[in-house]
Structures are given as C-alpha cells and as structure tokens.
Amino acid sequence: MGQPVAFQGANMVLRAPKGQEETVQDLHTFTNGLCSVSCWELSAEELAEVTRTGRIFLSVFSGRTQPPVFLGSENTVRDVCADYGVWRR
C-alpha cells in the first residue's frame, strides 16, 4: 500500500480519528481552501506493478461516490493547482 509522506510545501496535517491512531497514519497536505494535495510513496513491488501495467487504482473511503480527484507527478499536480492558488516550492 502506498505510504503518505511529508513534502515541501505541505501546510496542514490531517490526523487519525481518536481511537484509530494505530491503523491510520498522519497525512501531510498542501491546501489553499480550493484544492488539497497529498504525497504518496509506493513500495518497490507496487512501483514495479505500476510500471508493468501502467495502471494506478484510487480508493476513497467515502461511501458510494468519489469526490473530484487528480493523480499525477509533482510537476503535473502543481500545474493543476496553479489554477486554484499558489503551492510554493
């Protein structure tokens, strides 16, 4: 499973709900009120599978639908967020 990682420019930390601290990790994010960005690191095995298949799956634990999301490299996501505010390097 991808692991959330802190990154330069993050300005908020989302914490585990009370009682779930052992199973839910902190999530460092950049937010400007219009978009929220997190950074994830894949294991060597996961990266090999993504390289082999060219596919990434996204799971959102929010019921029956998914909010608008965007996956991409740091530069690609920065370009998208530039439309919604500043994400400083």
Secondary structure, 3 states (H helix, E strand, C coil): CCEEECCCCCCEEECCCCCCCCCCCCEEEEECCCCEEEEEECCHHHHHHHHHHCCCCCCCCCCCCCCCCCCCCHHHHHHHHHHHCCCCC
